[in-house]
Amino acid sequence: MAVAYIGMGGNLGDPVTLMQTAARQLAAHPAVTLVELSPFYRSAPVGYVDQPDFINAVARLDVMLLPHEVLDLLQQLEREAGRERLFQNAPRTLDLDLLLYDELCLQDERLTVPHPRMHQRAFVLRPLLDLAPALHLPGLGAAQAALQQCADQVVLPWSPEHEVDRKG
């Protein structure tokens, strides 16, 4: 059994419902146990900024799958949620990233673990630290220290009232 942390996000459609559905689908998989889902957060887009704010969360899973099998499962759930990969940092219905897999450090043509930019993104670190406040990122150091380096990035707790803002 391995511990995997999954970054979840989206900014098209109803991202909260899509992330909750993805969490339920992960929990229903016979080789996955959903241990905990973080609170949801709202953040500005990174890279391509002419798009709605994102809603993000992190899930902690216990898995009896290899890292590439986790990746395949996540990509399947993204496709089922209507994810299209039009260009880098494009708006999306659902984005699921394998952030951490135990203490594994892995890099190949399909997968890099730990996620290569997670230590630079407050929208990943804030919900991750909700689940594991003393977490150490393999090869990167303390997650709390990484979050302090992202102090200029605004990540706000999500609430249903924000949906009115998103829908205009």
Protein Blocks (a to p, Z undefined) as FASTA:
>chain_A
ZZdddddddfehjlklmmmmmmmmmmmpmkbccfbdcdddddddehjabbcddddddddd
ddfbdfklmmmmmmmmmmmnopacfbghiacfbdcddfbgcjbdcddfkbccddfklmmc
mklmmmmmmmmmmbccehibpfklmmmmmmmpccddddfklmmmmnZZ
